[in-house]
Amino acid sequence: MYPQNPFKKGSQNFRLYERLMKGPVTNSEIIREMGVFNSTGRCSEVREFVKQHGIDLIARPLGEGLWQYNLT
């Protein structure tokens, strides 16, 4: 359903895109569980890639600084 991961294997973008293909993820999970401290920057880079394929990366506020990211 999603295009093949174009990012360098093991990179933060690679890991984030792999995780997003499995379902929604919060900024807390991205930072704490995945060790990606610039979550907004990485999401922006993934968003630019998926946009070329007609897919959106949506950020939805959950409250108190918590955001959920989802491919649609």
ABEGO torsion letter per residue (X at the ends): XBBBBABBBGBAAAAAAAAAAAEBBBAAAAAAAAGBABAAAAAAAAAAAAAAAGBBBBBBBAEGGBBBBBBX
